[in-house]
């Protein structure tokens, strides 16, 4: 739905998935709240988008995922600004900094000796190489479904 530009429908699906994941105790639900927010923003519904970003911070705090969300924040805010959501990007960054109790650090690009696929083979979620959780020197956990994704030699 998202890829087809059906942002309202995608936002509702992502929100429902995030809420069910959060209720089930799934830590990655904070990332799905971010996806819902992105879809709401692109659907022209900034209030719901910001509500979802606040929920992502709350879920990340609850599940001990704030450092992971902070690592993704530069990409998230950059994408928001690229789509004209400057005010919302600044508000999200300020809320996240308040939750962290310190300013967001600039991202440090990871040195990679392995190449990751752009999408998770299990769920199709985007894999951001600088934001993934490495399980060993050749495997990462998908941020969305938790599946193990294998990297190839670079």
Protein Blocks (a to p, Z undefined) as FASTA:
>chain_A
ZZnopamlmmmmmmmmmmmmmmnopaklmmmmmmmmmmmmmnopaklmmmmmmmmmmmmm
mnopmmmmmmmmmmmmmmmmmnopamlmmmmmmmmmmmnopacddddddddfbdcdfbdf
klopacdfklcccfblmbccdfklopacddddZZ
